[in-house]
């Protein structure tokens, strides 16, 4: 099981690094990936912190990723705000459900800058 997790994490980082070159050929604009954990606040072996309650690293069971594409140059997509199509999956290595997903992603700028200055 540990070998499968390491292989999945390695593949995730390899795909993240290769995403820029592949994006030019298939219309990919973004690759998102991460690890997910279940019930990390429960005590158990492999924890970090006092009494191993703060963060239980042995609960990491999932790898998730999403691939976002550029918005198609179609009238219907412009009419609904030019969303970007996406596909993704969450792969579980703990014997629970793995999921695949697809959908549309809109980007809405909330402010011009990442910094808020009152004045």
C-alpha positions as CSV (number, residue, x, y, z in Angstrom):
1,X,0.0,0.0,0.0
2,X,2.8,2.4,0.9
3,X,4.4,1.7,-2.5
4,X,1.2,2.6,-4.3
5,X,1.0,5.9,-2.4
6,X,4.5,6.8,-3.2
7,X,4.0,6.0,-6.9
8,X,0.8,8.1,-6.9
9,X,2.5,11.1,-5.3
10,X,5.5,10.8,-7.7
11,X,3.1,10.7,-10.7
12,X,1.2,13.7,-9.4
13,X,4.4,15.8,-9.1
14,X,5.6,14.5,-12.5
15,X,2.4,15.6,-14.2
16,X,2.5,18.9,-12.5
17,X,5.9,19.6,-13.9
18,X,5.1,18.4,-17.4
19,X,1.8,20.4,-17.5
20,X,3.3,23.5,-19.1
21,X,4.6,21.6,-22.2
22,X,1.4,19.5,-22.6
23,X,-0.8,22.6,-22.2
24,X,0.3,24.0,-25.5
25,X,-0.9,21.0,-27.4
26,X,-4.2,20.2,-25.7
27,X,-5.6,23.5,-24.6
28,X,-4.7,22.9,-21.0
29,X,-4.4,26.1,-19.0
30,X,-3.9,24.8,-15.4
31,X,-3.1,21.7,-13.5
32,X,-4.1,21.5,-9.8
33,X,-3.1,18.6,-7.5
34,X,-3.0,17.9,-3.8
35,X,-3.2,15.4,-1.0
36,X,-6.2,14.9,1.2
37,X,-6.4,13.4,4.7
38,X,-9.3,11.9,6.7
39,X,-9.9,12.9,10.4
40,X,-6.5,14.4,10.9
41,X,-7.5,15.7,14.4
42,X,-7.9,12.3,15.9
43,X,-4.9,10.9,17.9
44,X,-2.9,8.1,16.4
45,X,0.5,7.0,15.3
46,X,2.6,9.2,13.0
47,X,1.1,12.4,14.4
48,X,3.0,15.7,14.8
49,X,2.4,17.8,17.9
50,X,1.6,17.3,21.6
51,X,0.0,13.9,22.2
52,X,-0.1,13.4,18.4
53,X,-3.5,15.2,18.2
54,X,-2.6,18.3,16.1
55,X,-1.9,16.6,12.8
56,X,-2.1,12.9,12.2
57,X,0.0,12.2,9.0
58,X,-1.0,8.6,8.9
59,X,-4.5,9.7,7.8
60,X,-3.4,10.8,4.4
61,X,-5.3,8.5,2.0
62,X,-6.2,10.5,-1.1
63,X,-4.6,12.2,-4.1
64,X,-6.7,14.7,-6.0
65,X,-6.1,16.5,-9.3
66,X,-7.9,18.7,-11.7
67,X,-7.0,19.8,-15.3
68,X,-8.5,23.1,-16.4
69,X,-8.7,23.9,-20.1
70,X,-9.0,27.2,-22.0
71,X,-12.5,28.4,-22.6
72,X,-13.8,27.3,-26.0
73,X,-14.3,30.1,-28.5
74,X,-18.0,29.4,-28.9
75,X,-20.9,31.9,-28.6
76,X,-22.6,29.8,-25.9
77,X,-19.5,29.9,-23.7
78,X,-19.1,33.7,-24.1
79,X,-22.8,34.1,-23.3
80,X,-22.5,32.3,-20.0
81,X,-19.3,34.1,-19.0
82,X,-16.5,32.1,-20.7
83,X,-16.1,29.3,-18.1
84,X,-13.2,26.9,-18.4
85,X,-14.0,23.2,-18.7
86,X,-12.3,20.9,-16.2
87,X,-11.8,17.2,-15.5
88,X,-10.4,15.7,-12.3
89,X,-10.3,12.8,-9.9
90,X,-9.8,11.9,-6.3
91,X,-8.0,8.6,-5.9
92,X,-8.4,6.9,-2.5
93,X,-5.7,4.4,-1.4
94,X,-7.5,3.5,1.9
95,X,-10.2,1.2,0.5
96,X,-12.8,4.0,0.3
97,X,-14.4,5.6,-2.7
98,X,-12.4,7.1,-5.6
99,X,-14.2,9.8,-7.6
100,X,-14.0,11.3,-11.1
101,X,-15.5,14.7,-11.9
102,X,-16.0,17.2,-14.7
103,X,-17.6,20.6,-14.9
104,X,-17.1,24.3,-15.7
105,X,-15.1,26.8,-13.7
106,X,-15.6,30.5,-13.7
107,X,-13.0,33.0,-12.5
108,X,-14.4,36.1,-10.9
109,X,-11.9,38.9,-9.8
110,X,-13.0,40.2,-6.4
111,X,-10.6,43.1,-6.3
112,X,-7.7,44.5,-8.3
113,X,-4.9,43.6,-5.9
114,X,-4.1,40.9,-3.5
115,X,-3.5,43.6,-0.9
116,X,-6.3,45.7,0.7
117,X,-5.1,49.2,1.8
118,X,-7.6,51.3,3.7
119,X,-7.1,55.0,3.1
